[in-house]
Amino acid sequence: MKIFIYILIVLAAGLMIFNATKLDFDHLLEGDSLVAAICLLAGACAILLLVILQVSQAIDKKKKRR
């Protein structure tokens, strides 16, 4: 499960990098740039959720040891 989470984090980071190249800062909220901005935020949220999942699994593992 740990490796799968790392793979998903790398994929989300790759998605964020790809969408960052599609941003047009002159017209940020129009057309393809808007879609890229939304996908950039979605990738950031996915990474945040995966990190929270990792932390909760680590806490659960420490709790079961006691």
Backbone hydrogen bonds, N-H to C=O, Kabsch-Sander energy under -0.5 kcal/mol:
donor,donor_aa,acceptor,acceptor_aa,energy
5,I,1,M,-2.1
6,Y,2,K,-1.9
7,I,3,I,-2.3
8,L,4,F,-2.2
9,I,5,I,-2.2
10,V,6,Y,-2.2
11,L,7,I,-2.4
12,A,8,L,-2.4
13,A,9,I,-2.3
14,G,10,V,-2.5
15,L,11,L,-2.3
16,M,12,A,-2.1
17,I,13,A,-2.4
18,F,14,G,-2.5
19,N,15,L,-2.3
20,A,16,M,-1.9
21,T,17,I,-1.2
22,K,18,F,-0.6
22,K,19,N,-0.5
23,L,20,A,-0.7
25,F,23,L,-0.6
27,H,24,D,-0.6
28,L,25,F,-0.5
30,E,27,H,-1.1
33,S,30,E,-1.3
34,L,30,E,-0.5
34,L,31,G,-0.7
35,V,31,G,-1.4
36,A,32,D,-2.4
37,A,33,S,-2.2
38,I,34,L,-2.3
39,C,35,V,-2.5
40,L,36,A,-2.1
41,L,37,A,-2.0
42,A,38,I,-2.3
43,G,39,C,-2.3
44,A,40,L,-1.9
45,C,41,L,-2.3
46,A,42,A,-2.3
47,I,43,G,-2.3
48,L,44,A,-2.2
49,L,45,C,-2.6
50,L,46,A,-2.3
51,V,47,I,-2.3
52,I,48,L,-2.2
53,L,49,L,-2.2
54,Q,50,L,-2.1
55,V,51,V,-2.3
56,S,52,I,-2.4
57,Q,53,L,-2.1
58,A,54,Q,-2.1
59,I,55,V,-2.3
60,D,56,S,-2.2
61,K,57,Q,-2.2
62,K,58,A,-2.1
63,K,59,I,-2.2
64,K,60,D,-2.0
65,R,61,K,-1.1
66,R,62,K,-0.9
